[in-house]
Amino acid sequence: MIKPVPFLRALAAVAMAALCALPAAAQTPSQSAVQAPQRQLKKVGVTLGSLGNPYFVALARGAEAAARQANPDVKVTVLSADYDLNKQFTHIDSFIVARVDLILINAADARAIEPAVRKARKAGIVVVAVDVAAAGADATVQTDNTQAGELACGFIAERLKGRGNVIIQNGPPVSAVLDRVKGCKAVLARHPDIRILSDDQDAKGSREGGLNVMQLYLTRFPKVDAVFTINDPQAVGADLAARQLNRRGILIASVDGAPDIEAALKADTLVQASASQDPWAIARTAVQLGVGMMNGQRPATPTVLLPSTLVTRANVGQYKGWATPR
């Protein structure tokens, strides 16, 4: 009798050889996707509001550091738009000509910049907005400005024990400012004995604006217990105005965590707190998102909000300010 075992063994050997000859993709398609070559970050273009602002200097340094982590040989070009929309259009055109892989943009005008952003994306460039939104961008990374306003005005409400006269010193009508004011008002609304004397004066986001608007307020209102300013430069100006008019019983809180406010919190001023932003973390997150999107990894949400931390006289000694690399 003929034994079938050798034949079966031979058949099994042939089948195994055929299986081993199959392409790797046919066996494990997920492994093939993981092993696909990554697109390398070679050129980055960064256009920011103003490099005269230490916040944007820190953001630029953070972008360069994060890009070099992705590729030590990356070329990073940082330009200052000086809040000029036309200049920013020119920046983006130059980035397109240079064939950058990634653009980080702090939009001079969130809506009007859209045609330039879409032109860059059409050229195959990933565009990430930083600090404020930019219409048409692939993603946006910014501080949770609503939370920042809540932190600063929560501090005011606590220090006033839920009772007193408060001024909201407003600023330019951009999304970040609107959100800070919204967060502030939401917290103060929980305290019926806190009265908002005014919230409609634009101090232009500057020290001079903060000084001028505060002088008007202090002339108009005989009793002011606290002031929320939408950024630190306005807080410094408001403090100067109050001290010039010898109105020293006023508490000032703001948003930013800027170098000037660190100094103010350590000195004999009326500034008591600032909800900090972290430009290094914003830049790092933006670059990481950009590299991921270059390789087909879309973020779960197009807007990433980074939390704010309240800096006060009690903890300013432990605060890592904008000048400290992360």
C-alpha positions as CSV (number, residue, x, y, z in Angstrom):
1,M,0.0,0.0,0.0
2,I,1.2,3.4,-0.9
3,K,1.6,5.7,2.1
4,P,0.2,9.3,1.5
5,V,2.3,11.0,4.1
6,P,5.3,12.0,1.9
7,F,2.9,13.5,-0.6
8,L,1.1,15.5,2.0
9,R,4.3,16.7,3.4
10,A,5.5,17.8,0.0
11,L,2.2,19.6,-0.6
12,A,2.5,21.4,2.7
13,A,6.0,22.5,1.9
14,V,4.9,24.0,-1.4
15,A,2.1,25.9,0.2
16,M,4.4,27.3,2.9
17,A,6.9,28.4,0.2
18,A,4.1,30.2,-1.7
19,L,2.9,31.9,1.4
20,C,6.4,33.1,2.3
21,A,6.8,34.5,-1.2
22,L,3.8,36.8,-0.8
23,P,4.6,40.5,-0.5
24,A,4.8,41.9,3.1
25,A,1.9,44.2,2.3
26,A,-0.4,41.3,1.6
27,Q,0.5,39.7,5.0
28,T,0.3,42.8,7.2
29,P,-1.1,45.9,5.6
30,S,-0.9,47.9,8.8
31,Q,2.8,47.2,9.1
32,S,3.3,48.4,5.6
33,A,1.6,51.7,6.4
34,V,3.7,52.2,9.5
35,Q,6.9,51.5,7.6
36,A,6.1,54.1,4.9
37,P,8.8,56.7,4.6
38,Q,8.2,59.9,6.6
39,R,8.2,63.3,4.9
40,Q,11.1,65.2,6.5
41,L,10.7,68.8,7.8
42,K,13.3,70.7,5.7
43,K,12.1,74.3,5.6
44,V,9.8,76.3,8.0
45,G,8.5,79.8,7.5
46,V,7.3,81.8,10.5
47,T,5.4,85.2,10.2
48,L,4.6,86.9,13.5
49,G,2.8,90.0,14.7
50,S,5.9,91.9,15.8
51,L,9.4,90.8,16.9
52,G,9.4,93.9,19.0
53,N,7.1,92.0,21.4
54,P,9.0,89.6,23.7
55,Y,6.1,87.2,23.4
56,F,6.7,86.7,19.7
57,V,10.5,86.5,20.3
58,A,9.9,83.6,22.6
59,L,7.5,82.0,20.2
60,A,10.0,82.3,17.4
61,R,12.7,80.7,19.6
62,G,10.3,77.9,20.5
63,A,9.5,77.2,16.9
64,E,13.2,77.0,15.9
65,A,13.9,74.7,18.8
66,A,11.0,72.4,18.0
67,A,11.9,72.3,14.3
68,R,15.5,71.3,15.1
69,Q,14.2,68.5,17.2
70,A,12.4,67.2,14.1
71,N,15.5,67.8,11.9
72,P,18.8,69.3,13.1
73,D,19.4,70.6,9.5
74,V,16.1,72.3,9.1
75,K,16.1,75.9,7.8
76,V,13.8,78.2,9.8
77,T,12.9,81.7,8.5
78,V,11.3,84.0,11.0
79,L,9.8,87.3,9.8
80,S,8.0,90.2,11.6
81,A,4.8,91.4,10.0
82,D,4.6,94.4,12.3
83,Y,0.8,93.8,12.3
84,D,0.8,94.8,8.6
85,L,-1.5,92.5,6.5
86,N,0.1,93.4,3.2
87,K,3.5,92.6,4.6
88,Q,2.2,89.2,5.7
89,F,0.8,88.5,2.3
90,T,4.4,89.1,1.0
91,H,5.8,86.8,3.6
92,I,3.6,84.0,2.6
93,D,4.3,84.5,-1.1
94,S,8.1,84.3,-0.3
95,F,7.5,81.1,1.7
96,I,5.7,79.6,-1.3
97,V,8.6,80.5,-3.6
98,A,11.1,79.0,-1.1
99,R,9.0,75.8,-1.1
100,V,8.8,75.6,2.7
101,D,7.1,72.5,4.2
102,L,5.4,74.3,7.1
103,I,4.2,77.8,7.8
104,L,3.4,79.1,11.3
105,I,1.3,82.3,11.1
106,N,0.2,84.8,13.7
107,A,-2.4,86.5,11.5
108,A,-2.5,90.3,11.3
109,D,-6.1,89.9,10.4
110,A,-7.7,86.5,11.0
111,R,-10.2,86.8,8.1
112,A,-8.4,88.9,5.5
113,I,-5.4,86.5,5.5
114,E,-7.5,83.6,4.2
115,P,-6.6,84.0,0.4
116,A,-2.9,83.8,1.2
117,V,-3.4,80.8,3.5
118,R,-5.3,78.9,0.9
119,K,-2.7,79.8,-1.7
120,A,0.0,78.2,0.5
121,R,-2.1,75.1,1.2
122,K,-2.8,74.7,-2.6
123,A,1.0,74.7,-3.0
124,G,1.2,71.7,-0.7
125,I,2.3,73.6,2.4
126,V,0.9,72.9,5.8
127,V,-0.3,76.1,7.6
128,V,-0.7,76.3,11.4
129,A,-2.0,79.4,13.0
130,V,-0.5,80.4,16.3
131,D,-1.8,82.6,19.1
132,V,-4.9,83.7,17.1
133,A,-6.9,81.9,14.4
134,A,-6.3,82.3,10.7
135,A,-9.1,81.5,8.3
136,G,-8.2,78.5,6.1
137,A,-5.4,77.2,8.2
138,D,-5.0,73.5,8.7
139,A,-5.0,73.9,12.5
140,T,-4.7,76.6,15.2
141,V,-2.7,76.5,18.5
142,Q,-3.4,79.1,21.1
143,T,-3.9,79.8,24.8
144,D,-7.3,79.0,26.3
145,N,-8.1,82.6,26.5
146,T,-11.5,82.1,28.1
147,Q,-9.9,80.2,30.9
148,A,-7.2,82.9,31.2
149,G,-9.9,85.5,31.8
150,E,-11.6,83.3,34.3
151,L,-8.4,82.8,36.2
152,A,-7.6,86.5,36.4
153,C,-11.1,87.6,37.4
154,G,-11.6,84.7,39.7
155,F,-8.5,86.0,41.6
156,I,-10.2,89.5,41.7
157,A,-13.5,88.1,43.0
158,E,-11.7,86.1,45.7
159,R,-9.6,89.1,46.8
160,L,-12.6,91.4,46.9
161,K,-14.6,88.7,48.8
162,G,-17.3,88.9,46.2
163,R,-18.1,92.6,46.6
164,G,-16.8,95.8,44.9
165,N,-16.5,97.9,41.8
166,V,-14.5,96.5,38.9
167,I,-13.4,97.9,35.6
168,I,-12.7,95.7,32.6
169,Q,-10.1,97.6,30.5
170,N,-10.8,96.2,27.0
171,G,-8.6,95.9,24.0
172,P,-8.5,95.3,20.2
173,P,-11.6,93.3,19.0
174,V,-9.7,90.1,18.1
175,S,-10.7,86.6,19.2
176,A,-8.1,86.3,22.0
177,V,-9.3,89.6,23.7
178,L,-13.0,88.8,23.2
179,D,-12.5,85.4,24.9
180,R,-10.6,86.8,27.8
181,V,-13.3,89.4,28.5
182,K,-16.0,86.6,28.1
183,G,-14.2,84.5,30.7
184,C,-13.8,87.4,33.1
185,K,-17.5,88.4,32.8
186,A,-18.6,84.8,33.3
187,V,-16.8,84.6,36.7
188,L,-17.8,88.1,37.9
189,A,-21.5,87.3,37.0
190,R,-21.5,84.7,39.8
191,H,-21.0,87.5,42.3
192,P,-24.1,89.8,42.4
193,D,-22.4,92.2,44.7
194,I,-19.6,92.9,42.2
195,R,-20.4,95.8,39.9
196,I,-18.7,96.2,36.5
197,L,-18.4,100.0,36.1
198,S,-17.2,99.8,32.5
199,D,-16.0,97.3,29.9
200,D,-16.1,99.2,26.6
201,Q,-12.8,101.2,26.4
202,D,-10.2,99.9,24.0
203,A,-6.7,100.5,25.5
204,K,-5.1,99.2,22.2
205,G,-3.2,96.4,24.0
206,S,-0.4,98.9,24.8
207,R,1.2,100.5,27.9
208,E,0.3,103.9,26.6
209,G,-3.3,102.9,26.0
210,G,-3.5,101.4,29.5
211,L,-2.2,104.6,31.0
212,N,-4.6,106.9,29.1
213,V,-7.7,104.8,29.6
214,M,-7.0,104.3,33.3
215,Q,-6.5,108.1,33.8
216,L,-10.0,108.6,32.2
217,Y,-11.5,105.9,34.4
218,L,-10.0,107.3,37.6
219,T,-11.3,110.8,36.8
220,R,-14.7,109.4,36.1
221,F,-15.1,106.9,39.0
222,P,-14.3,107.9,42.5
223,K,-14.4,104.3,43.8
224,V,-12.6,101.6,41.9
225,D,-11.6,98.4,43.7
226,A,-10.1,96.3,40.9
227,V,-9.2,96.4,37.2
228,F,-8.9,93.6,34.8
229,T,-6.7,94.4,31.8
230,I,-6.7,92.2,28.7
231,N,-2.9,92.0,28.6
232,D,0.2,92.9,30.7
233,P,1.3,96.1,28.8
234,Q,-2.1,97.6,29.6
235,A,-1.7,96.5,33.3
236,V,1.6,98.2,33.5
237,G,0.1,101.4,32.1
238,A,-2.9,101.2,34.4
239,D,-0.7,100.8,37.4
240,L,1.4,103.8,36.4
241,A,-1.8,105.9,36.1
242,A,-3.2,104.9,39.4
243,R,0.0,105.6,41.2
244,Q,0.4,109.0,39.5
245,L,-3.1,109.9,40.8
246,N,-2.3,108.4,44.2
247,R,-5.1,105.8,43.9
248,R,-3.2,103.0,45.6
249,G,-6.1,100.9,46.9
250,I,-6.8,99.3,43.5
251,L,-6.0,95.6,42.6
252,I,-4.9,95.0,39.0
253,A,-4.9,91.5,37.3
254,S,-4.2,90.7,33.7
255,V,-3.3,88.1,31.1
256,D,0.2,87.2,29.6
257,G,2.9,86.4,32.2
258,A,5.2,88.8,30.3
259,P,8.7,89.8,31.6
260,D,7.4,93.3,32.6
261,I,4.7,91.7,34.8
262,E,7.2,89.4,36.5
263,A,9.1,92.6,37.5
264,A,5.8,94.3,38.6
265,L,4.8,91.3,40.7
266,K,8.1,91.5,42.6
267,A,8.0,95.3,43.1
268,D,5.8,97.8,44.9
269,T,3.0,98.0,42.3
270,L,-0.8,97.5,42.2
271,V,-0.4,94.5,39.9
272,Q,-1.3,91.3,41.8
273,A,-1.8,88.6,39.2
274,S,-1.5,87.6,35.6
275,A,-2.8,84.5,33.8
276,S,0.2,83.4,31.9
277,Q,0.6,82.3,28.3
278,D,3.4,79.9,27.2
279,P,4.7,80.9,23.8
280,W,7.3,78.0,23.9
281,A,4.6,75.4,24.3
282,I,2.4,77.0,21.6
283,A,5.3,76.9,19.2
284,R,6.3,73.4,20.1
285,T,2.8,72.1,19.7
286,A,2.3,73.9,16.4
287,V,5.5,72.4,14.9
288,Q,4.6,68.9,16.1
289,L,1.1,69.2,14.7
290,G,2.6,70.5,11.4
291,V,5.0,67.6,11.0
292,G,2.2,65.2,11.8
293,M,-0.1,66.7,9.1
294,M,2.8,66.6,6.6
295,N,2.6,62.9,7.1
296,G,-1.1,62.5,6.9
297,Q,-1.9,62.6,10.7
298,R,-4.8,65.0,11.1
299,P,-5.4,66.4,14.7
300,A,-8.6,65.2,16.5
301,T,-9.7,68.9,16.6
302,P,-8.5,71.7,14.4
303,T,-8.1,74.1,17.4
304,V,-5.8,73.2,20.2
305,L,-6.2,75.2,23.4
306,L,-3.3,75.3,25.9
307,P,-4.1,76.0,29.6
308,S,-3.1,79.1,31.4
309,T,-1.5,79.3,34.8
310,L,-2.1,82.1,37.3
311,V,1.1,83.9,38.3
312,T,0.8,85.9,41.6
313,R,3.1,87.5,44.1
314,A,3.0,84.3,46.0
315,N,4.4,82.1,43.2
316,V,6.2,84.4,40.8
317,G,9.6,83.1,42.2
318,Q,8.8,79.7,40.7
319,Y,7.4,81.0,37.4
320,K,9.4,80.0,34.3
321,G,8.9,83.1,32.2
322,W,9.1,83.7,28.5
323,A,12.9,84.0,28.4
324,T,13.5,80.5,29.8
325,P,13.9,77.8,27.1
326,R,11.6,74.8,27.4
